[in-house]
Amino acid sequence: MLVADDDFNTCSSVTQMLSMIRIQPDWMTSGRELVLRAKLAEEQNDEYAAYIIDWLMPDMNGIEVARRIRRIIGEDKLIII
């Protein structure tokens, strides 16, 4: 699972909770970085099963991040905003 939130503490908390239920998360604090990471994962055939995206981030809001990711990953993966 890939997590994006501009607040480090939120990323840390969410990834800790996911780890406790045996989900292996990666995180970043930028919407643009999340889009680039999703693209890289897709190119390397190492896709994420789901994405958790903050609604409001300074560089790109969650809706725009989700739109850009959908273009890369298609409709099959879960995106939570």
N, CA, C and O atoms as a GROMACS GRO file, in nm:
protein
  324
    1MET      N    1   0.084  -0.116   0.000
    1MET     CA    2   0.000   0.000   0.000
    1MET      C    3   0.089   0.123   0.000
    1MET      O    4   0.194   0.125   0.065
    2LEU      N    5   0.047   0.224  -0.073
    2LEU     CA    6   0.123   0.349  -0.082
    2LEU      C    7   0.041   0.461  -0.017
    2LEU      O    8  -0.076   0.479  -0.049
    3VAL      N    9   0.103   0.534   0.074
    3VAL     CA   10   0.037   0.638   0.153
    3VAL      C   11   0.101   0.773   0.121
    3VAL      O   12   0.223   0.785   0.115
    4ALA      N   13   0.017   0.874   0.100
    4ALA     CA   14   0.068   1.010   0.079
    4ALA      C   15  -0.008   1.109   0.167
    4ALA      O   16  -0.131   1.116   0.164
    5ASP      N   17   0.067   1.185   0.244
    5ASP     CA   18   0.012   1.293   0.327
    5ASP      C   19   0.125   1.392   0.348
    5ASP      O   20   0.239   1.352   0.368
    6ASP      N   21   0.095   1.522   0.343
    6ASP     CA   22   0.200   1.621   0.360
    6ASP      C   23   0.247   1.633   0.504
    6ASP      O   24   0.345   1.703   0.531
    7ASP      N   25   0.180   1.567   0.597
    7ASP     CA   26   0.219   1.569   0.737
    7ASP      C   27   0.295   1.440   0.772
    7ASP      O   28   0.240   1.331   0.763
    8PHE      N   29   0.420   1.455   0.811
    8PHE     CA   30   0.503   1.339   0.844
    8PHE      C   31   0.440   1.252   0.952
    8PHE      O   32   0.439   1.130   0.940
    9ASN      N   33   0.386   1.315   1.057
    9ASN     CA   34   0.329   1.238   1.168
    9ASN      C   35   0.210   1.154   1.123
    9ASN      O   36   0.192   1.042   1.171
   10THR      N   37   0.130   1.206   1.033
   10THR     CA   38   0.018   1.129   0.981
   10THR      C   39   0.068   1.009   0.902
   10THR      O   40   0.018   0.898   0.920
   11CYS      N   41   0.165   1.030   0.816
   11CYS     CA   42   0.224   0.919   0.740
   11CYS      C   43   0.278   0.813   0.834
   11CYS      O   44   0.257   0.694   0.814
   12SER      N   45   0.348   0.856   0.936
   12SER     CA   46   0.406   0.763   1.032
   12SER      C   47   0.298   0.682   1.104
   12SER      O   48   0.310   0.560   1.117
   13SER      N   49   0.193   0.749   1.149
   13SER     CA   50   0.084   0.681   1.220
   13SER      C   51   0.012   0.581   1.130
   13SER      O   52  -0.013   0.467   1.170
   14VAL      N   53  -0.021   0.623   1.009
   14VAL     CA   54  -0.094   0.536   0.917
   14VAL      C   55  -0.009   0.414   0.881
   14VAL      O   56  -0.059   0.302   0.880
   15THR      N   57   0.118   0.436   0.852
   15THR     CA   58   0.202   0.322   0.814
   15THR      C   59   0.225   0.228   0.932
   15THR      O   60   0.236   0.107   0.912
   16GLN      N   61   0.232   0.279   1.053
   16GLN     CA   62   0.244   0.193   1.170
   16GLN      C   63   0.119   0.108   1.187
   16GLN      O   64   0.128  -0.012   1.214
   17MET      N   65   0.002   0.169   1.172
   17MET     CA   66  -0.123   0.093   1.183
   17MET      C   67  -0.131  -0.016   1.075
   17MET      O   68  -0.171  -0.128   1.104
   18LEU      N   69  -0.095   0.018   0.954
   18LEU     CA   70  -0.097  -0.080   0.846
   18LEU      C   71   0.000  -0.195   0.873
   18LEU      O   72  -0.031  -0.311   0.847
   19SER      N   73   0.116  -0.161   0.923
   19SER     CA   74   0.215  -0.264   0.955
   19SER      C   75   0.164  -0.359   1.064
   19SER      O   76   0.193  -0.478   1.060
   20MET      N   77   0.089  -0.306   1.159
   20MET     CA   78   0.034  -0.388   1.266
   20MET      C   79  -0.063  -0.493   1.214
   20MET      O   80  -0.080  -0.598   1.276
   21ILE      N   81  -0.127  -0.466   1.101
   21ILE     CA   82  -0.219  -0.565   1.044
   21ILE      C   83  -0.155  -0.635   0.924
   21ILE      O   84  -0.223  -0.688   0.836
   22ARG      N   85  -0.022  -0.634   0.922
   22ARG     CA   86   0.060  -0.708   0.825
   22ARG      C   87   0.045  -0.661   0.681
   22ARG      O   88   0.054  -0.739   0.586
   23ILE      N   89   0.021  -0.531   0.665
   23ILE     CA   90   0.023  -0.469   0.533
   23ILE      C   91   0.154  -0.394   0.522
   23ILE      O   92   0.191  -0.318   0.612
   24GLN      N   93   0.225  -0.414   0.412
   24GLN     CA   94   0.355  -0.351   0.394
   24GLN      C   95   0.337  -0.216   0.324
   24GLN      O   96   0.314  -0.212   0.203
   25PRO      N   97   0.347  -0.106   0.398
   25PRO     CA   98   0.325   0.026   0.337
   25PRO      C   99   0.454   0.097   0.298
   25PRO      O  100   0.560   0.076   0.357
   26ASP      N  101   0.442   0.182   0.198
   26ASP     CA  102   0.542   0.284   0.166
   26ASP      C  103   0.471   0.417   0.181
   26ASP      O  104   0.348   0.423   0.170
   27TRP      N  105   0.545   0.523   0.205
   27TRP     CA  106   0.481   0.653   0.221
   27TRP      C  107   0.567   0.765   0.164
   27TRP      O  108   0.688   0.750   0.145
   28MET      N  109   0.500   0.875   0.139
   28MET     CA  110   0.567   0.996   0.095
   28MET      C  111   0.483   1.117   0.134
   28MET      O  112   0.364   1.104   0.165
   29THR      N  113   0.544   1.234   0.132
   29THR     CA  114   0.475   1.355   0.177
   29THR      C  115   0.439   1.448   0.062
   29THR      O  116   0.418   1.568   0.084
   30SER      N  117   0.431   1.396  -0.058
   30SER     CA  118   0.403   1.479  -0.175
   30SER      C  119   0.314   1.404  -0.274
   30SER      O  120   0.336   1.286  -0.302
   31GLY      N  121   0.215   1.473  -0.327
   31GLY     CA  122   0.130   1.413  -0.430
   31GLY      C  123   0.208   1.384  -0.556
   31GLY      O  124   0.190   1.278  -0.617
   32ARG      N  125   0.292   1.475  -0.596
   32ARG     CA  126   0.374   1.454  -0.716
   32ARG      C  127   0.465   1.333  -0.701
   32ARG      O  128   0.480   1.253  -0.793
   33GLU      N  129   0.524   1.320  -0.585
   33GLU     CA  130   0.611   1.206  -0.559
   33GLU      C  131   0.531   1.075  -0.564
   33GLU      O  132   0.580   0.974  -0.614
   34LEU      N  133   0.409   1.078  -0.512
   34LEU     CA  134   0.324   0.958  -0.515
   34LEU      C  135   0.295   0.917  -0.659
   34LEU      O  136   0.301   0.798  -0.692
   35VAL      N  137   0.264   1.012  -0.745
   35VAL     CA  138   0.237   0.981  -0.885
   35VAL      C  139   0.361   0.921  -0.951
   35VAL      O  140   0.351   0.822  -1.023
   36LEU      N  141   0.476   0.980  -0.926
   36LEU     CA  142   0.600   0.927  -0.983
   36LEU      C  143   0.630   0.786  -0.932
   36LEU      O  144   0.675   0.700  -1.007
   37ARG      N  145   0.606   0.763  -0.802
   37ARG     CA  146   0.632   0.631  -0.744
   37ARG      C  147   0.535   0.527  -0.800
   37ARG      O  148   0.573   0.413  -0.825
   38ALA      N  149   0.410   0.566  -0.820
   38ALA     CA  150   0.312   0.474  -0.879
   38ALA      C  151   0.354   0.436  -1.020
   38ALA      O  152   0.342   0.320  -1.060
   39LYS      N  153   0.402   0.534  -1.096
   39LYS     CA  154   0.447   0.507  -1.232
   39LYS      C  155   0.567   0.414  -1.234
   39LYS      O  156   0.573   0.321  -1.313
   40LEU      N  157   0.663   0.439  -1.147
   40LEU     CA  158   0.781   0.354  -1.137
   40LEU      C  159   0.742   0.211  -1.099
   40LEU      O  160   0.793   0.115  -1.157
   41ALA      N  161   0.653   0.197  -1.002
   41ALA     CA  162   0.609   0.064  -0.959
   41ALA      C  163   0.541  -0.010  -1.074
   41ALA      O  164   0.563  -0.129  -1.093
   42GLU      N  165   0.460   0.061  -1.150
   42GLU     CA  166   0.392   0.000  -1.265
   42GLU      C  167   0.493  -0.044  -1.371
   42GLU      O  168   0.482  -0.153  -1.426
   43GLU      N  169   0.591   0.041  -1.399
   43GLU     CA  170   0.693   0.009  -1.499
   43GLU      C  171   0.778  -0.112  -1.458
   43GLU      O  172   0.823  -0.188  -1.542
   44GLN      N  173   0.798  -0.128  -1.327
   44GLN     CA  174   0.880  -0.238  -1.276
   44GLN      C  175   0.796  -0.362  -1.243
   44GLN      O  176   0.847  -0.459  -1.187
   45ASN      N  177   0.668  -0.356  -1.277
   45ASN     CA  178   0.576  -0.467  -1.249
   45ASN      C  179   0.575  -0.501  -1.100
   45ASN      O  180   0.573  -0.618  -1.062
   46ASP      N  181   0.576  -0.398  -1.017
   46ASP     CA  182   0.576  -0.411  -0.871
   46ASP      C  183   0.468  -0.318  -0.815
   46ASP      O  184   0.494  -0.236  -0.727
   47GLU      N  185   0.346  -0.334  -0.867
   47GLU     CA  186   0.238  -0.242  -0.837
   47GLU      C  187   0.192  -0.251  -0.691
   47GLU      O  188   0.210  -0.353  -0.625
   48TYR      N  189   0.135  -0.143  -0.644
   48TYR     CA  190   0.074  -0.140  -0.512
   48TYR      C  191  -0.070  -0.189  -0.523
   48TYR      O  192  -0.135  -0.168  -0.626
   49ALA      N  193  -0.119  -0.253  -0.418
   49ALA     CA  194  -0.256  -0.304  -0.417
   49ALA      C  195  -0.357  -0.192  -0.391
   49ALA      O  196  -0.471  -0.200  -0.436
   50ALA      N  197  -0.314  -0.088  -0.318
   50ALA     CA  198  -0.404   0.021  -0.283
   50ALA      C  199  -0.324   0.147  -0.252
   50ALA      O  200  -0.204   0.143  -0.228
   51TYR      N  201  -0.396   0.259  -0.252
   51TYR     CA  202  -0.336   0.390  -0.227
   51TYR      C  203  -0.422   0.466  -0.127
   51TYR      O  204  -0.544   0.467  -0.137
   52ILE      N  205  -0.357   0.530  -0.030
   52ILE     CA  206  -0.425   0.619   0.064
   52ILE      C  207  -0.366   0.758   0.041
   52ILE      O  208  -0.246   0.778   0.053
   53ILE      N  209  -0.453   0.852   0.006
   53ILE     CA  210  -0.408   0.985  -0.035
   53ILE      C  211  -0.477   1.092   0.049
   53ILE      O  212  -0.599   1.091   0.066
   54ASP      N  213  -0.398   1.185   0.100
   54ASP     CA  214  -0.452   1.300   0.173
   54ASP      C  215  -0.535   1.386   0.078
   54ASP      O  216  -0.499   1.404  -0.038
   55TRP      N  217  -0.644   1.439   0.127
   55TRP     CA  218  -0.734   1.524   0.048
   55TRP      C  219  -0.667   1.656   0.011
   55TRP      O  220  -0.677   1.700  -0.103
   56LEU      N  221  -0.597   1.718   0.108
   56LEU     CA  222  -0.536   1.849   0.084
   56LEU      C  223  -0.385   1.841   0.107
   56LEU      O  224  -0.339   1.823   0.219
   57MET      N  225  -0.311   1.855   0.000
   57MET     CA  226  -0.165   1.864   0.008
   57MET      C  227  -0.124   1.989  -0.067
   57MET      O  228  -0.192   2.029  -0.162
   58PRO      N  229  -0.016   2.053  -0.028
   58PRO     CA  230   0.021   2.180  -0.090
   58PRO      C  231   0.055   2.172  -0.238
   58PRO      O  232   0.028   2.266  -0.312
   59ASP      N  233   0.115   2.063  -0.282
   59ASP     CA  234   0.159   2.058  -0.421
   59ASP      C  235   0.051   2.012  -0.518
   59ASP      O  236   0.049   2.054  -0.633
   60MET      N  237  -0.040   1.926  -0.471
   60MET     CA  238  -0.144   1.871  -0.558
   60MET      C  239  -0.251   1.810  -0.468
   60MET      O  240  -0.218   1.732  -0.378
   61ASN      N  241  -0.379   1.843  -0.490
   61ASN     CA  242  -0.481   1.787  -0.402
   61ASN      C  243  -0.507   1.640  -0.433
   61ASN      O  244  -0.468   1.589  -0.538
   62GLY      N  245  -0.573   1.572  -0.340
   62GLY     CA  246  -0.597   1.429  -0.350
   62GLY      C  247  -0.674   1.387  -0.473
   62GLY      O  248  -0.649   1.280  -0.529
   63ILE      N  249  -0.769   1.469  -0.517
   63ILE     CA  250  -0.848   1.437  -0.636
   63ILE      C  251  -0.758   1.434  -0.760
   63ILE      O  252  -0.768   1.342  -0.842
   64GLU      N  253  -0.673   1.533  -0.773
   64GLU     CA  254  -0.583   1.538  -0.888
   64GLU      C  255  -0.483   1.423  -0.884
   64GLU      O  256  -0.453   1.363  -0.987
   65VAL      N  257  -0.430   1.392  -0.766
   65VAL     CA  258  -0.339   1.278  -0.752
   65VAL      C  259  -0.409   1.150  -0.797
   65VAL      O  260  -0.354   1.071  -0.873
   66ALA      N  261  -0.532   1.130  -0.749
   66ALA     CA  262  -0.608   1.010  -0.786
   66ALA      C  263  -0.631   1.003  -0.937
   66ALA      O  264  -0.618   0.896  -0.996
   67ARG      N  265  -0.665   1.114  -0.998
   67ARG     CA  266  -0.685   1.117  -1.144
   67ARG      C  267  -0.558   1.075  -1.219
   67ARG      O  268  -0.563   0.994  -1.312
   68ARG      N  269  -0.447   1.131  -1.177
   68ARG     CA  270  -0.320   1.099  -1.244
   68ARG      C  271  -0.280   0.954  -1.222
   68ARG      O  272  -0.230   0.888  -1.313
   69ILE      N  273  -0.302   0.904  -1.102
   69ILE     CA  274  -0.269   0.764  -1.074
   69ILE      C  275  -0.358   0.671  -1.155
   69ILE      O  276  -0.311   0.570  -1.207
   70ARG      N  277  -0.486   0.704  -1.166
   70ARG     CA  278  -0.578   0.621  -1.245
   70ARG      C  279  -0.531   0.605  -1.389
   70ARG      O  280  -0.545   0.498  -1.448
   71ARG      N  281  -0.476   0.711  -1.444
   71ARG     CA  282  -0.423   0.702  -1.581
   71ARG      C  283  -0.308   0.602  -1.591
   71ARG      O  284  -0.287   0.542  -1.696
   72ILE      N  285  -0.236   0.585  -1.482
   72ILE     CA  286  -0.121   0.496  -1.480
   72ILE      C  287  -0.163   0.353  -1.446
   72ILE      O  288  -0.122   0.259  -1.514
   73ILE      N  289  -0.243   0.337  -1.340
   73ILE     CA  290  -0.272   0.203  -1.286
   73ILE      C  291  -0.402   0.143  -1.335
   73ILE      O  292  -0.426   0.023  -1.316
   74GLY      N  293  -0.487   0.223  -1.398
   74GLY     CA  294  -0.617   0.170  -1.441
   74GLY      C  295  -0.720   0.175  -1.329
   74GLY      O  296  -0.701   0.243  -1.228
   75GLU      N  297  -0.828   0.102  -1.348
   75GLU     CA  298  -0.942   0.109  -1.257
   75GLU      C  299  -0.945  -0.002  -1.151
   75GLU      O  300  -1.033   0.000  -1.065
   76ASP      N  301  -0.853  -0.096  -1.155
   76ASP     CA  302  -0.861  -0.214  -1.070
   76ASP      C  303  -0.816  -0.193  -0.926
   76ASP      O  304  -0.861  -0.266  -0.837
   77LYS      N  305  -0.731  -0.097  -0.900
   77LYS     CA  306  -0.674  -0.079  -0.767
   77LYS      C  307  -0.757   0.018  -0.683
   77LYS      O  308  -0.817   0.112  -0.735
   78LEU      N  309  -0.758  -0.004  -0.552
   78LEU     CA  310  -0.831   0.079  -0.457
   78LEU      C  311  -0.755   0.209  -0.431
   78LEU      O  312  -0.635   0.208  -0.405
   79ILE      N  313  -0.826   0.321  -0.438
   79ILE     CA  314  -0.772   0.451  -0.398
   79ILE      C  315  -0.864   0.508  -0.292
   79ILE      O  316  -0.985   0.523  -0.315
   80ILE      N  317  -0.807   0.541  -0.177
   80ILE     CA  318  -0.882   0.601  -0.066
   80ILE      C  319  -0.830   0.743  -0.048
   80ILE      O  320  -0.710   0.765  -0.031
   81ILE      N  321  -0.922   0.839  -0.052
   81ILE     CA  322  -0.882   0.979  -0.032
   81ILE      C  323  -0.933   1.022   0.104
   81ILE      O  324  -0.912   1.137   0.144
   0.00000   0.00000   0.00000
